[in-house]
Structures are given as structure tokens and as C-alpha cells.
Amino acid sequence: MTREEEEEMQHDISKLRDQVQQISLSQKVTKAKMDALKKGVEAKMDGLNNGMEANMDGLKVNIEDLKKYMEGCVITL
């Protein structure tokens, strides 16, 4: 192998190293973004779940109030 071929090979190896580093960095950034999105979705889901539970609790109270009201409306003949 000539000196020129060795230099070309070293240059190619260097370019490949740079590309691998760029890919690695890109993967780390992508993973960080995905983790952040996942946490955001989980937080939203928790909020929705808590909101639904509160709504259901409110609905149960309203149903109980309606039952009491209806019991008071019963007319005996």
C-alpha cells in the first residue's frame, strides 16, 4: 500500500468516525426528546385521569342528591 493510499484510508476512517459520532449524538438527542414527550404524555394522562375521577365523584353526589329529592317528591294517596 502506498503512502498516498494510507493517507486516503486514514482520511476515510476519520470521516467514518465523525459520522458515527454524529449518529450517536443524534440518537442521544432523539432519546432525550422521546423521554421528555413520554413524561409529558404521562403527566397529561394523569391529569385527565384525576379530572375524570373528580367528575365521577361529583356525579355520584348529584345522583345521591337526586335520589333524596325524588324520595321527597313521592306523593302518597
C-alpha positions as CSV (number, residue, x, y, z in Angstrom):
1,M,0.0,0.0,0.0
2,T,1.4,3.3,-1.0
3,R,1.7,6.3,1.4
4,E,-1.0,8.1,-0.6
5,E,-3.4,5.1,-0.2
6,E,-2.7,5.0,3.5
7,E,-3.4,8.7,3.9
8,E,-6.6,8.3,1.9
9,M,-7.6,5.3,4.1
10,Q,-6.9,7.3,7.3
11,H,-9.0,10.2,5.9
12,D,-11.9,7.8,5.2
13,I,-11.6,6.3,8.7
14,S,-11.6,9.8,10.2
15,K,-14.8,10.7,8.2
16,L,-16.4,7.4,9.3
17,R,-15.5,8.2,12.9
18,D,-17.1,11.6,12.6
19,Q,-20.2,10.1,11.0
20,V,-20.5,7.6,13.9
21,Q,-20.2,10.4,16.4
22,Q,-22.8,12.4,14.7
23,I,-25.2,9.4,14.6
24,S,-24.5,8.7,18.3
25,L,-25.2,12.3,19.3
26,S,-28.4,12.3,17.2
27,Q,-29.6,9.2,18.9
28,K,-28.9,10.7,22.3
29,V,-30.9,13.8,21.4
30,T,-33.7,11.8,19.9
31,K,-33.9,9.6,23.1
32,A,-33.9,12.7,25.3
33,K,-36.8,14.2,23.2
34,M,-38.7,11.0,23.4
35,D,-38.2,10.7,27.1
36,A,-39.5,14.3,27.5
37,L,-42.5,13.6,25.3
38,K,-43.3,10.4,27.2
39,K,-43.2,12.3,30.6
40,G,-45.4,15.0,29.1
41,V,-48.0,12.5,27.9
42,E,-47.9,10.6,31.2
43,A,-48.5,13.9,33.1
44,K,-51.4,14.8,30.8
45,M,-52.9,11.3,31.2
46,D,-52.6,11.6,35.0
47,G,-54.3,14.9,34.8
48,L,-57.1,13.6,32.7
49,N,-57.5,10.6,35.0
50,N,-57.7,12.8,38.0
51,G,-60.2,15.0,36.3
52,M,-62.4,12.1,35.3
53,E,-62.3,10.7,38.9
54,A,-63.3,14.1,40.2
55,N,-66.2,14.3,37.7
56,M,-67.3,10.8,38.6
57,D,-67.3,11.7,42.3
58,G,-69.3,14.8,41.5
59,L,-71.7,12.7,39.5
60,K,-72.2,10.3,42.4
61,V,-73.0,13.1,44.7
62,N,-75.5,14.5,42.2
63,I,-77.2,11.1,41.8
64,E,-77.5,10.8,45.6
65,D,-79.0,14.3,45.8
66,L,-81.4,13.4,43.1
67,K,-82.5,10.2,44.9
68,K,-83.1,12.2,48.0
69,Y,-85.1,14.8,46.1
70,M,-87.1,12.2,44.4
71,E,-87.9,10.5,47.7
72,G,-89.2,13.8,48.9
73,C,-91.4,14.1,45.9
74,V,-93.3,10.9,46.4
75,I,-97.0,11.6,46.9
76,T,-98.9,9.1,48.9
77,L,-102.6,8.8,48.2
